[in-house]
């Protein structure tokens, strides 16, 4: 591994590759500190693991066998407890703290389980206004957890109540929000546009991001900017066209130019650093991912590298995540490309970097917590 990385940083890549085993001492401590609550929200392919903060403010979503038995088997990396958590393996050691889930997770309200509407990861609550998705990307669990025949819009009152619940949570309050989830059908674009405006109007004092496919008529960028939208995430996912056609057919049909043009338009409207785009590492050649990084950075966008994590619900369940070496190579070369263009790899929020290949530093290498840190368990 590259000598520039601290042990904690090296462990992040290693854990994203091979996952984490829980030593008996960690199980005992987790039972004592976390009770019977689940170790992870495990609601999405890339959020299926346990969220840890390692030394040097390194955040990682470490897959564990309980939720990813498809590739986490006998990991050489272990979580242990001895007057505090630590992660050890292959000669690397770091102290660690464990992210407990908010109080509202796994509870039920008038509209059913609250997690049908919102799930918190780190310090961000993620709202999902749709059930299922009008698209089918074979790396994503959403269309496999909920097939298109159950596609529906969720009640706006429930979504607003869920957002308040996440923000007011007594254990792990959401410090910012993301509206994400599935893509609407054309007939529902107006509904989604109104929902975005409603959220921005109802929550003027909390930073709100939107992650969505660029659809005709969905985004009124000047209006969203005027309402205070914090960031837009327009995920290209894969830059290689043949592989996009294989894994994300509808995104392929939309065409790459639509995504790139929209990232440029959003950057112009919102400002540099406020339009980001995720590229998945591990499903296409590194050179293609890096070409994507360059294309996003050239337009003033923020590239985000997300390591592919095979979700057990998807047809890609038998594949493996990229190796730590591939992730490091991609990260280092992507970092050079972004520096050339005066932008940084995103996201810039340290807790939100738990499932991305970056260390949430700005282009000068400095790390900033813009919000109160999440509550963590098991410090030394
Ligand atoms: S468009 Fe987004 S939510 Fe829908 S299947 Fe693809 S990645 Fe998943």
Boltz pocket constraint, residues with backbone or C-beta under 6 A from the ligand:
constraints:
  - pocket:
      binder: B
      contacts: [[A, 133], [A, 134], [A, 135], [A, 136], [A, 137], [A, 140], [A, 141], [A, 142], [A, 143], [A, 181], [A, 182], [A, 183], [A, 213], [A, 248]]
      max_distance: 6.0
